[in-house]
Each structure stands twice: as C-alpha cells, then as structure tokens.
Amino acid sequence: MIQVTEKAASVIREMLKEYPDKAFALRLMIVPGGCSGFQYQMLFDDEIKQDDQVFELHGIKVVVDPVSYPFVQGAEIDFVDGLMGRGFTVRNPNATATCGCGHSFSV
C-alpha cells in the first residue's frame, strides 16, 4: 500500500483544479538515476493500466506501475513547506540509503 498525508492530498487536489475536464491520478514511478541509484518521479496521468496498483486516499487516486511497486510498497507521500524549500517528499521504508538532497535512494 502507498500512503498519502492529508497535507499532500490537499496540495494535489488544488493542483488538479487546473484540469477540471480530466480525471487525473497521481502516478508514482521509480526511474534509474541520481547519486544513489534510483529516483522518484511523480506526474499526473489520465491512463490507468490494467496491471497498475491503484490506491484512493483523501479524495485522490495514486497509481504505481508493477515494476516500481516493490520499491515503494509501504511508502508515504508528504508535502513539506519549510526554510529549505517546499515540495513533495517520499518516506520509503524500503530505501537502504538516500543521497544528501533526499531525491534519490538505493535498496
């Protein structure tokens, strides 16, 4: 399962208001890259594939492809707003190491 904090869901719902004619879901993917080996990628997607994992949380849909899911199973998407900046963050219990900026990880 993937978790989404209420704060992150609230920001996502606000962002989706820009696209009232689309039924977007938040897609969480893992792609190669970064200084630790893997990076998170999030985007709005209006196509849900048959083998995607789909989670409905706080009024939004989150989808994860079958290749990425084992890497992020049990993760939590949050939104932080602080002195160091603002943006989405992923707390991933599967990550064995992360880079200093927190944008990439290894398993």
FENUR-V730935 format. One record per pair of residues at least 24 apart in sequence whose ideal C-beta (glycine too) atoms are under 10 Angstrom apart, sorted by the first residue. I is the first residue (numbers start at 1). GAP is how many residues later the second one is. D is the distance in Angstrom with one decimal. If there is no record, write none. Layout:
BEGIN
i=(I & I)
gap=(GAP & GAP)
d=(D & D)
END
This chain:
BEGIN
i=(1 & 1 & 1 & 1 & 1 & 1 & 1 & 1 & 2 & 2 & 2 & 2 & 2 & 2 & 2 & 2 & 2 & 2 & 2 & 2 & 2 & 2 & 2 & 2 & 2 & 3 & 3 & 3 & 3 & 3 & 3 & 3 & 3 & 3 & 3 & 4 & 4 & 4 & 4 & 4 & 4 & 4 & 4 & 4 & 4 & 4 & 4 & 4 & 4 & 4 & 5 & 5 & 5 & 5 & 5 & 5 & 5 & 5 & 5 & 5 & 6 & 6 & 6 & 6 & 6 & 7 & 7 & 7 & 7 & 7 & 7 & 8 & 8 & 8 & 8 & 8 & 8 & 8 & 8 & 8 & 8 & 8 & 8 & 9 & 9 & 9 & 9 & 9 & 9 & 9 & 9 & 10 & 10 & 10 & 10 & 11 & 11 & 11 & 11 & 11 & 11 & 11 & 12 & 12 & 12 & 12 & 12 & 12 & 12 & 12 & 12 & 12 & 12 & 13 & 13 & 13 & 15 & 15 & 16 & 16 & 16 & 18 & 19 & 19 & 21 & 22 & 23 & 23 & 23 & 24 & 24 & 25 & 25 & 25 & 25 & 25 & 25 & 25 & 25 & 26 & 26 & 26 & 26 & 26 & 26 & 26 & 26 & 26 & 27 & 27 & 27 & 27 & 27 & 27 & 27 & 28 & 28 & 28 & 28 & 28 & 28 & 28 & 28 & 28 & 28 & 28 & 28 & 28 & 28 & 29 & 29 & 29 & 29 & 29 & 29 & 29 & 29 & 30 & 30 & 30 & 30 & 30 & 30 & 30 & 30 & 30 & 30 & 30 & 30 & 30 & 31 & 31 & 32 & 33 & 33 & 34 & 34 & 34 & 34 & 34 & 34 & 34 & 34 & 35 & 35 & 35 & 35 & 35 & 35 & 35 & 35 & 35 & 36 & 36 & 36 & 36 & 36 & 36 & 36 & 36 & 36 & 36 & 36 & 36 & 36 & 37 & 37 & 37 & 37 & 37 & 37 & 37 & 37 & 38 & 38 & 38 & 38 & 38 & 38 & 38 & 38 & 38 & 38 & 39 & 39 & 39 & 39 & 40 & 40 & 40 & 40 & 40 & 40 & 40 & 40 & 40 & 40 & 40 & 40 & 40 & 40 & 41 & 42 & 42 & 42 & 42 & 70 & 70 & 71 & 71 & 71 & 72 & 72)
gap=(52 & 54 & 56 & 61 & 72 & 73 & 74 & 75 & 24 & 26 & 51 & 52 & 53 & 55 & 60 & 61 & 62 & 67 & 70 & 71 & 72 & 73 & 74 & 75 & 88 & 52 & 54 & 55 & 59 & 71 & 72 & 73 & 74 & 75 & 88 & 24 & 51 & 52 & 53 & 54 & 55 & 56 & 57 & 58 & 71 & 72 & 73 & 74 & 75 & 84 & 52 & 53 & 71 & 72 & 73 & 74 & 75 & 83 & 84 & 86 & 51 & 52 & 53 & 72 & 73 & 51 & 70 & 71 & 72 & 73 & 74 & 49 & 50 & 52 & 54 & 68 & 69 & 70 & 71 & 72 & 80 & 81 & 82 & 48 & 49 & 50 & 51 & 53 & 68 & 69 & 70 & 48 & 49 & 50 & 69 & 49 & 67 & 68 & 70 & 75 & 76 & 77 & 30 & 32 & 45 & 46 & 47 & 48 & 49 & 50 & 65 & 67 & 76 & 45 & 46 & 47 & 29 & 45 & 28 & 43 & 44 & 26 & 25 & 27 & 25 & 24 & 24 & 25 & 38 & 36 & 37 & 27 & 29 & 30 & 31 & 35 & 36 & 37 & 38 & 29 & 31 & 34 & 35 & 36 & 37 & 38 & 51 & 62 & 25 & 34 & 35 & 36 & 37 & 38 & 41 & 25 & 27 & 34 & 35 & 36 & 37 & 40 & 41 & 43 & 44 & 47 & 49 & 60 & 62 & 34 & 35 & 36 & 38 & 39 & 40 & 42 & 43 & 34 & 35 & 37 & 38 & 39 & 40 & 41 & 42 & 60 & 62 & 64 & 75 & 77 & 37 & 73 & 72 & 70 & 71 & 64 & 65 & 67 & 68 & 69 & 70 & 71 & 72 & 62 & 63 & 64 & 65 & 66 & 68 & 69 & 70 & 71 & 59 & 60 & 61 & 62 & 63 & 64 & 65 & 66 & 67 & 68 & 69 & 70 & 71 & 58 & 59 & 60 & 62 & 67 & 68 & 69 & 70 & 30 & 33 & 34 & 54 & 57 & 60 & 66 & 67 & 68 & 69 & 60 & 64 & 65 & 66 & 28 & 31 & 32 & 35 & 37 & 48 & 49 & 50 & 52 & 55 & 62 & 63 & 64 & 65 & 27 & 35 & 45 & 46 & 48 & 24 & 37 & 24 & 34 & 36 & 33 & 35)
d=(8.5 & 6.4 & 9.1 & 9.8 & 7.2 & 6.7 & 9.0 & 9.9 & 9.5 & 6.6 & 7.5 & 9.7 & 5.1 & 7.7 & 5.3 & 9.2 & 6.3 & 8.5 & 6.4 & 7.6 & 7.8 & 5.8 & 7.6 & 6.9 & 9.2 & 8.3 & 6.9 & 9.8 & 9.0 & 8.0 & 7.2 & 4.1 & 7.1 & 8.9 & 8.5 & 9.6 & 7.8 & 9.8 & 4.5 & 6.0 & 9.8 & 6.7 & 10.0 & 6.1 & 9.7 & 7.2 & 4.8 & 7.9 & 9.3 & 9.7 & 9.1 & 8.2 & 6.6 & 7.0 & 4.5 & 7.0 & 9.8 & 10.0 & 9.7 & 9.3 & 9.1 & 5.6 & 9.8 & 9.6 & 9.6 & 9.5 & 9.9 & 6.6 & 4.9 & 8.5 & 8.3 & 9.2 & 8.2 & 8.8 & 9.8 & 8.5 & 5.0 & 5.1 & 4.2 & 9.1 & 6.3 & 8.6 & 9.8 & 6.4 & 3.4 & 6.4 & 5.3 & 9.3 & 8.6 & 9.9 & 8.6 & 7.7 & 9.1 & 9.5 & 7.8 & 10.0 & 9.8 & 4.7 & 9.0 & 9.1 & 9.4 & 7.7 & 9.2 & 8.7 & 9.8 & 8.5 & 8.8 & 5.1 & 9.8 & 8.9 & 8.6 & 8.2 & 8.5 & 7.9 & 6.1 & 6.3 & 7.7 & 9.9 & 7.2 & 9.5 & 7.4 & 9.6 & 7.2 & 8.7 & 10.0 & 5.2 & 10.0 & 9.2 & 8.4 & 8.9 & 8.1 & 8.7 & 7.3 & 9.3 & 9.1 & 7.3 & 3.7 & 6.6 & 4.8 & 9.5 & 9.6 & 6.1 & 7.0 & 5.0 & 7.3 & 9.7 & 7.7 & 9.2 & 8.2 & 9.3 & 7.8 & 5.1 & 7.4 & 7.7 & 9.1 & 9.5 & 9.5 & 6.2 & 7.5 & 5.2 & 8.8 & 6.8 & 9.0 & 9.8 & 6.1 & 7.8 & 6.9 & 9.6 & 7.5 & 9.3 & 7.3 & 6.2 & 8.4 & 5.0 & 9.8 & 9.5 & 8.8 & 8.7 & 8.7 & 7.5 & 4.2 & 8.8 & 9.1 & 4.7 & 6.5 & 9.8 & 9.5 & 10.0 & 8.8 & 9.3 & 8.4 & 9.8 & 9.6 & 9.2 & 6.7 & 9.2 & 6.0 & 8.5 & 9.9 & 5.9 & 2.3 & 7.6 & 9.0 & 10.0 & 9.5 & 4.4 & 8.0 & 8.2 & 8.7 & 5.7 & 9.9 & 9.5 & 8.2 & 9.2 & 5.7 & 6.0 & 4.6 & 9.4 & 9.7 & 9.7 & 8.7 & 4.1 & 5.1 & 4.5 & 9.4 & 9.9 & 10.0 & 8.6 & 9.2 & 6.7 & 7.2 & 4.3 & 7.9 & 9.3 & 6.7 & 9.8 & 9.6 & 8.5 & 9.9 & 6.1 & 5.6 & 6.6 & 7.2 & 9.4 & 6.1 & 4.8 & 7.9 & 9.0 & 9.3 & 7.8 & 8.7 & 8.9 & 8.4 & 8.8 & 5.0 & 8.1 & 10.0 & 9.7 & 7.2 & 8.1 & 7.9 & 8.8 & 7.7 & 9.9 & 6.2 & 8.4 & 7.7 & 8.8 & 8.4 & 8.5 & 6.1 & 9.8 & 10.0)
END
